[in-house]
């Protein structure tokens, strides 16, 4: 109740709030001549276009103009938006990039990014950009400043390097983005990262505690007339696939595979999109990065399948990190998806809609019936940047009667979730928060099937203060979600303070205190952890954090502290220990980069745990990047567990021959799972948004080295505009 009162107390600040950077306006006019995308500013259209310059520094400090000059021009014609950016060198020397791979890491590349908010709602939008070698970046923006890089669409760009500058020129079809007809003012901002000078800057000023993508701080793109209607917008994306796989461990013969499917994108309106898929395939998706599992609860692995990621933030961002009523990896992993549809986008400036329906096939070997999944989300903007959202999720097993099942696993006939949340975001982004209410419905479960949670966070230049509490009932059931723990109450206060030296190698430093408390539904303590840490950010952008924790756990169910199946600690046993740790990440400007983490302290049953981890990387820019990640755990416990050592090693090779031709090789050795995995992927983007993939996968028994499974897939994707 206190959190709700706090949320209500800050509402008046937002009701009358004005857009922060309204005075920053760039006027865009129709092109006075044809524009050729070649990185050369020789067209009359660019001479006539208005220029945005005099960028503002974000890092190292946000109190002055940027030292590195950036000039931006924009124009348009009936079908396209054109962008030309002149990025001047701050100091002599070569540019710094990771590779030519698209959707690069912003802080590890010299780059320029455009942030575009066509509805000027300061919450949703699009981002386009490139690094200094020409690798493209594109994503859909949500939640006021986050960028989903899984979004992939048709647009073109060229980067050309000169002795004193690099020029980025791009063309974005109106059909690629969604916007409401008749609106002549869009939110807009431009971000620049220059690693040689360690300067991050933006055209419209953004406080240093926020990302340059923060839509609360966009300026205004003023059209001379409202943007043209993009007209009919239908894309058909078929694929063809062939492959072979063999299970050596089971002694089975090769199994050949041929498949085909199609996706379609249909613009219902200029701001509302319908996505359809028939027999989708995701064999080209990156493999999960493995971890050593020492957790009592289910681990979280992110979704990587593009259909579920695109425009999916209304579904996936509902809830909290460990309270996700919808988690798309519950759909179709290991089970064929027959077809699906998603309707998503803006109804107008204030209303946003998301509908999705997916149908999976039955899997007789598992006794799994054919299932249908429906998700519906409706969001209403309130005040300056806040919103209220509703969510409904339904999972239905078709033609299935679990009462007649005797020899196979039993699945539920249905599972439903109903949710409502209020997302708070003040006009200046200093105050953010969320209040959440969820209810589940499943056969045989009633009572204590609610969730309510809330958080409030204040973020200024020197302070970050937050409070969060959660209640999850013991019968709450989200079968299409990720809620690894039920029957608890959680309290989580946190405070961080930063100091900013005026001179020296340190940019900022400061302490953090965080207390995590878990209770059962009767407020009996079950877990708590006190974290004390001190973080240092250097001007070269390397970071150092030193921390310590005090932990207490009362087990609510049997638990094997090694997760190897040896034995389990009994329910009700109590365990407490202290841990110290250190984390360091090197500066991103170097060709050779590295990170290190270490922790040592107690563990369950009065044992000890030593964890050492790190990553080494070297790049032959912009074509080759080599990385090696390692984690080593040494756990010492009384018998029957004794000493257990787990090594996890993951070398990775990325070769980007051009910005359309890529090769990735990734090997993972997991001692805990007794498995070695090799995954290689070749990708050729032979035209915008159209690809050829060749994916090869091996799984080995590490000792003696013996093949378990092997697979090869060739997939061709073609994007056709109708």
DANORTA-V960764 format. One record per residue. N is the residue number from 1. RES is the residue in three letters. NEAR is the number of other C-alpha atoms within 12 Angstrom. Layout:
N;RES;NEAR / N;RES;NEAR
//
This chain:
1;UNK;13 / 2;UNK;16 / 3;UNK;27 / 4;UNK;26 / 5;UNK;14 / 6;UNK;24 / 7;UNK;30 / 8;UNK;23 / 9;UNK;17 / 10;UNK;29 / 11;UNK;28 / 12;UNK;16 / 13;UNK;23 / 14;UNK;28 / 15;UNK;21 / 16;UNK;16 / 17;UNK;22 / 18;UNK;20 / 19;UNK;28 / 20;UNK;28 / 21;UNK;30 / 22;UNK;25 / 23;UNK;18 / 24;UNK;30 / 25;UNK;24 / 26;UNK;34 / 27;UNK;29 / 28;UNK;35 / 29;UNK;30 / 30;UNK;30 / 31;UNK;28 / 32;UNK;18 / 33;UNK;19 / 34;UNK;19 / 35;UNK;30 / 36;UNK;24 / 37;UNK;28 / 38;UNK;23 / 39;UNK;31 / 40;UNK;27 / 41;UNK;29 / 42;UNK;17 / 43;UNK;21 / 44;UNK;17 / 45;UNK;27 / 46;UNK;34 / 47;UNK;21 / 48;UNK;20 / 49;UNK;30 / 50;UNK;26 / 51;UNK;28 / 52;UNK;32 / 53;UNK;31 / 54;UNK;23 / 55;UNK;36 / 56;UNK;35 / 57;UNK;34 / 58;UNK;35 / 59;UNK;42 / 60;UNK;35 / 61;UNK;28 / 62;UNK;27 / 63;UNK;18 / 64;UNK;23 / 65;UNK;25 / 66;UNK;34 / 67;UNK;32 / 68;UNK;37 / 69;UNK;34 / 70;UNK;38 / 71;UNK;35 / 72;UNK;40 / 73;UNK;35 / 74;UNK;40 / 75;UNK;41 / 76;UNK;34 / 77;UNK;30 / 78;UNK;22 / 79;UNK;24 / 80;UNK;30 / 81;UNK;35 / 82;UNK;41 / 83;UNK;47 / 84;UNK;46 / 85;UNK;45 / 86;UNK;34 / 87;UNK;42 / 88;UNK;34 / 89;UNK;32 / 90;UNK;27 / 91;UNK;20 / 92;UNK;16 / 93;UNK;16 / 94;UNK;26 / 95;UNK;36 / 96;UNK;35 / 97;UNK;40 / 98;UNK;43 / 99;UNK;43 / 100;UNK;37 / 101;UNK;37 / 102;UNK;37 / 103;UNK;32 / 104;UNK;32 / 105;UNK;27 / 106;UNK;35 / 107;UNK;33 / 108;UNK;32 / 109;UNK;44 / 110;UNK;45 / 111;UNK;49 / 112;UNK;52 / 113;UNK;47 / 114;UNK;48 / 115;UNK;46 / 116;UNK;45 / 117;UNK;42 / 118;UNK;42 / 119;UNK;37 / 120;UNK;38 / 121;UNK;46 / 122;UNK;48 / 123;UNK;47 / 124;UNK;47 / 125;UNK;43 / 126;UNK;45 / 127;UNK;43 / 128;UNK;49 / 129;UNK;46 / 130;UNK;47 / 131;UNK;49 / 132;UNK;48 / 133;UNK;38 / 134;UNK;41 / 135;UNK;41 / 136;UNK;42 / 137;UNK;40 / 138;UNK;41 / 139;UNK;38 / 140;UNK;38 / 141;UNK;35 / 142;UNK;36 / 143;UNK;38 / 144;UNK;41 / 145;UNK;33 / 146;UNK;26 / 147;UNK;37 / 148;UNK;33 / 149;UNK;31 / 150;UNK;28 / 151;UNK;32 / 152;UNK;29 / 153;UNK;34 / 154;UNK;30 / 155;UNK;32 / 156;UNK;34 / 157;UNK;38 / 158;UNK;31 / 159;UNK;34 / 160;UNK;28 / 161;UNK;25 / 162;UNK;21 / 163;UNK;16 / 164;UNK;19 / 165;UNK;29 / 166;UNK;35 / 167;UNK;37 / 168;UNK;45 / 169;UNK;44 / 170;UNK;41 / 171;UNK;32 / 172;UNK;35 / 173;UNK;29 / 174;UNK;31 / 175;UNK;35 / 176;UNK;38 / 177;UNK;42 / 178;UNK;40 / 179;UNK;39 / 180;UNK;32 / 181;UNK;26 / 182;UNK;20 / 183;UNK;28 / 184;UNK;25 / 185;UNK;31 / 186;UNK;39 / 187;UNK;44 / 188;UNK;47 / 189;UNK;48 / 190;UNK;52 / 191;UNK;50 / 192;UNK;51 / 193;UNK;48 / 194;UNK;47 / 195;UNK;38 / 196;UNK;31 / 197;UNK;30 / 198;UNK;34 / 199;UNK;37 / 200;UNK;48 / 201;UNK;46 / 202;UNK;50 / 203;UNK;42 / 204;UNK;42 / 205;UNK;42 / 206;UNK;40 / 207;UNK;34 / 208;UNK;31 / 209;UNK;27 / 210;UNK;29 / 211;UNK;32 / 212;UNK;41 / 213;UNK;50 / 214;UNK;48 / 215;UNK;51 / 216;UNK;48 / 217;UNK;44 / 218;UNK;47 / 219;UNK;39 / 220;UNK;37 / 221;UNK;40 / 222;UNK;28 / 223;UNK;28 / 224;UNK;23 / 225;UNK;20 / 226;UNK;25 / 227;UNK;35 / 228;UNK;25 / 229;UNK;26 / 230;UNK;28 / 231;UNK;22 / 232;UNK;19 / 233;UNK;29 / 234;UNK;25 / 235;UNK;28 / 236;UNK;26 / 237;UNK;31 / 238;UNK;29 / 239;UNK;32 / 240;UNK;26 / 241;UNK;29 / 242;UNK;24 / 243;UNK;26 / 244;UNK;23 / 245;UNK;25 / 246;UNK;23 / 247;UNK;21 / 248;UNK;20 / 249;UNK;15 / 250;UNK;11 / 251;UNK;12 / 252;UNK;13 / 253;UNK;14 / 254;UNK;17 / 255;UNK;19 / 256;UNK;16 / 257;UNK;18 / 258;UNK;19 / 259;UNK;23 / 260;UNK;25 / 261;UNK;27 / 262;UNK;30 / 263;UNK;32 / 264;UNK;31 / 265;UNK;33 / 266;UNK;32 / 267;UNK;34 / 268;UNK;25 / 269;UNK;27 / 270;UNK;33 / 271;UNK;36 / 272;UNK;31 / 273;UNK;35 / 274;UNK;34 / 275;UNK;37 / 276;UNK;33 / 277;UNK;34 / 278;UNK;26 / 279;UNK;28 / 280;UNK;37 / 281;UNK;35 / 282;UNK;32 / 283;UNK;32 / 284;UNK;31 / 285;UNK;27 / 286;UNK;29 / 287;UNK;28 / 288;UNK;20 / 289;UNK;27 / 290;UNK;29 / 291;UNK;27 / 292;UNK;31 / 293;UNK;25 / 294;UNK;24 / 295;UNK;18 / 296;UNK;22 / 297;UNK;21 / 298;UNK;15 / 299;UNK;20 / 300;UNK;24 / 301;UNK;19 / 302;UNK;22 / 303;UNK;30 / 304;UNK;26 / 305;UNK;26 / 306;UNK;29 / 307;UNK;38 / 308;UNK;38 / 309;UNK;28 / 310;UNK;36 / 311;UNK;42 / 312;UNK;39 / 313;UNK;39 / 314;UNK;44 / 315;UNK;41 / 316;UNK;35 / 317;UNK;32 / 318;UNK;43 / 319;UNK;40 / 320;UNK;34 / 321;UNK;23 / 322;UNK;29 / 323;UNK;39 / 324;UNK;38 / 325;UNK;47 / 326;UNK;46 / 327;UNK;38 / 328;UNK;38 / 329;UNK;25 / 330;UNK;29 / 331;UNK;35 / 332;UNK;33 / 333;UNK;20 / 334;UNK;18 / 335;UNK;26 / 336;UNK;25 / 337;UNK;30 / 338;UNK;27 / 339;UNK;29 / 340;UNK;34 / 341;UNK;33 / 342;UNK;37 / 343;UNK;35 / 344;UNK;38 / 345;UNK;40 / 346;UNK;37 / 347;UNK;26 / 348;UNK;25 / 349;UNK;32 / 350;UNK;27 / 351;UNK;27 / 352;UNK;35 / 353;UNK;33 / 354;UNK;36 / 355;UNK;35 / 356;UNK;39 / 357;UNK;33 / 358;UNK;37 / 359;UNK;31 / 360;UNK;31 / 361;UNK;27 / 362;UNK;23 / 363;UNK;19 / 364;UNK;13 / 365;UNK;12 / 366;UNK;17 / 367;UNK;24 / 368;UNK;29 / 369;UNK;31 / 370;UNK;30 / 371;UNK;36 / 372;UNK;34 / 373;UNK;39 / 374;UNK;34 / 375;UNK;42 / 376;UNK;34 / 377;UNK;39 / 378;UNK;32 / 379;UNK;35 / 380;UNK;29 / 381;UNK;32 / 382;UNK;28 / 383;UNK;27 / 384;UNK;34 / 385;UNK;44 / 386;UNK;40 / 387;UNK;37 / 388;UNK;30 / 389;UNK;36 / 390;UNK;35 / 391;UNK;37 / 392;UNK;34 / 393;UNK;42 / 394;UNK;35 / 395;UNK;38 / 396;UNK;33 / 397;UNK;27 / 398;UNK;21 / 399;UNK;16 / 400;UNK;21 / 401;UNK;18 / 402;UNK;21 / 403;UNK;13 / 404;UNK;13 / 405;UNK;16 / 406;UNK;11 / 407;UNK;11 / 408;UNK;16 / 409;UNK;17 / 410;UNK;18 / 411;UNK;27 / 412;UNK;32 / 413;UNK;26 / 414;UNK;32 / 415;UNK;34 / 416;UNK;35 / 417;UNK;37 / 418;UNK;34 / 419;UNK;37 / 420;UNK;33 / 421;UNK;36 / 422;UNK;36 / 423;UNK;42 / 424;UNK;43 / 425;UNK;41 / 426;UNK;41 / 427;UNK;34 / 428;UNK;33 / 429;UNK;37 / 430;UNK;32 / 431;UNK;34 / 432;UNK;36 / 433;UNK;39 / 434;UNK;38 / 435;UNK;38 / 436;UNK;38 / 437;UNK;34 / 438;UNK;40 / 439;UNK;33 / 440;UNK;38 / 441;UNK;30 / 442;UNK;26 / 443;UNK;19 / 444;UNK;15 / 445;UNK;21 / 446;UNK;16 / 447;UNK;19 / 448;UNK;22 / 449;UNK;30 / 450;UNK;34 / 451;UNK;42 / 452;UNK;35 / 453;UNK;40 / 454;UNK;39 / 455;UNK;37 / 456;UNK;37 / 457;UNK;31 / 458;UNK;30 / 459;UNK;27 / 460;UNK;22 / 461;UNK;25 / 462;UNK;22 / 463;UNK;24 / 464;UNK;27 / 465;UNK;27 / 466;UNK;31 / 467;UNK;32 / 468;UNK;34 / 469;UNK;34 / 470;UNK;39 / 471;UNK;39 / 472;UNK;39 / 473;UNK;33 / 474;UNK;26 / 475;UNK;27 / 476;UNK;39 / 477;UNK;42 / 478;UNK;43 / 479;UNK;33 / 480;UNK;36 / 481;UNK;38 / 482;UNK;32 / 483;UNK;34 / 484;UNK;27 / 485;UNK;33 / 486;UNK;29 / 487;UNK;29 / 488;UNK;35 / 489;UNK;32 / 490;UNK;36 / 491;UNK;29 / 492;UNK;30 / 493;UNK;28 / 494;UNK;30 / 495;UNK;28 / 496;UNK;27 / 497;UNK;26 / 498;UNK;25 / 499;UNK;20 / 500;UNK;25 / 501;UNK;18 / 502;UNK;12 / 503;UNK;13 / 504;UNK;12 / 505;UNK;18 / 506;UNK;23 / 507;UNK;27 / 508;UNK;33 / 509;UNK;26 / 510;UNK;27 / 511;UNK;27 / 512;UNK;29 / 513;UNK;27 / 514;UNK;28 / 515;UNK;27 / 516;UNK;29 / 517;UNK;32 / 518;UNK;34 / 519;UNK;30 / 520;UNK;25 / 521;UNK;22 / 522;UNK;14 / 523;UNK;16 / 524;UNK;17 / 525;UNK;24 / 526;UNK;30 / 527;UNK;31 / 528;UNK;28 / 529;UNK;29 / 530;UNK;28 / 531;UNK;28 / 532;UNK;28 / 533;UNK;29 / 534;UNK;29 / 535;UNK;28 / 536;UNK;31 / 537;UNK;30 / 538;UNK;27 / 539;UNK;30 / 540;UNK;30 / 541;UNK;31 / 542;UNK;29 / 543;UNK;28 / 544;UNK;30 / 545;UNK;29 / 546;UNK;26 / 547;UNK;30 / 548;UNK;28 / 549;UNK;29 / 550;UNK;28 / 551;UNK;28 / 552;UNK;29 / 553;UNK;29 / 554;UNK;28 / 555;UNK;28 / 556;UNK;26 / 557;UNK;18 / 558;UNK;19 / 559;UNK;28 / 560;UNK;25 / 561;UNK;37 / 562;UNK;36 / 563;UNK;24 / 564;UNK;22 / 565;UNK;15 / 566;UNK;17 / 567;UNK;18 / 568;UNK;23 / 569;UNK;30 / 570;UNK;18 / 571;UNK;16 / 572;UNK;17 / 573;UNK;21 / 574;UNK;25 / 575;UNK;28 / 576;UNK;26 / 577;UNK;26 / 578;UNK;27 / 579;UNK;29 / 580;UNK;28 / 581;UNK;28 / 582;UNK;28 / 583;UNK;29 / 584;UNK;28 / 585;UNK;29 / 586;UNK;27 / 587;UNK;26 / 588;UNK;35 / 589;UNK;33 / 590;UNK;28 / 591;UNK;28 / 592;UNK;23 / 593;UNK;27 / 594;UNK;28 / 595;UNK;28 / 596;UNK;29 / 597;UNK;29 / 598;UNK;28 / 599;UNK;30 / 600;UNK;27 / 601;UNK;27 / 602;UNK;27 / 603;UNK;32 / 604;UNK;34 / 605;UNK;31 / 606;UNK;23 / 607;UNK;27 / 608;UNK;29 / 609;UNK;33 / 610;UNK;28 / 611;UNK;33 / 612;UNK;29 / 613;UNK;32 / 614;UNK;28 / 615;UNK;27 / 616;UNK;27 / 617;UNK;32 / 618;UNK;27 / 619;UNK;30 / 620;UNK;23 / 621;UNK;32 / 622;UNK;33 / 623;UNK;29 / 624;UNK;27 / 625;UNK;32 / 626;UNK;31 / 627;UNK;30 / 628;UNK;29 / 629;UNK;32 / 630;UNK;34 / 631;UNK;33 / 632;UNK;31 / 633;UNK;33 / 634;UNK;31 / 635;UNK;31 / 636;UNK;27 / 637;UNK;26 / 638;UNK;19 / 639;UNK;16 / 640;UNK;18 / 641;UNK;23 / 642;UNK;20 / 643;UNK;20 / 644;UNK;28 / 645;UNK;25 / 646;UNK;32 / 647;UNK;30 / 648;UNK;34 / 649;UNK;33 / 650;UNK;34 / 651;UNK;30 / 652;UNK;31 / 653;UNK;30 / 654;UNK;33 / 655;UNK;31 / 656;UNK;34 / 657;UNK;25 / 658;UNK;25 / 659;UNK;34 / 660;UNK;30 / 661;UNK;28 / 662;UNK;33 / 663;UNK;33 / 664;UNK;36 / 665;UNK;32 / 666;UNK;35 / 667;UNK;33 / 668;UNK;37 / 669;UNK;36 / 670;UNK;32 / 671;UNK;30 / 672;UNK;29 / 673;UNK;24 / 674;UNK;23 / 675;UNK;28 / 676;UNK;33 / 677;UNK;37 / 678;UNK;36 / 679;UNK;36 / 680;UNK;34 / 681;UNK;34 / 682;UNK;33 / 683;UNK;36 / 684;UNK;29 / 685;UNK;26 / 686;UNK;19 / 687;UNK;21 / 688;UNK;26 / 689;UNK;30 / 690;UNK;28 / 691;UNK;27 / 692;UNK;30 / 693;UNK;35 / 694;UNK;31 / 695;UNK;36 / 696;UNK;33 / 697;UNK;36 / 698;UNK;31 / 699;UNK;30 / 700;UNK;28 / 701;UNK;24 / 702;UNK;21 / 703;UNK;14 / 704;UNK;11 / 705;UNK;15 / 706;UNK;19 / 707;UNK;24 / 708;UNK;27 / 709;UNK;29 / 710;UNK;29 / 711;UNK;30 / 712;UNK;30 / 713;UNK;32 / 714;UNK;34 / 715;UNK;34 / 716;UNK;34 / 717;UNK;32 / 718;UNK;28 / 719;UNK;27 / 720;UNK;23 / 721;UNK;24 / 722;UNK;15
//
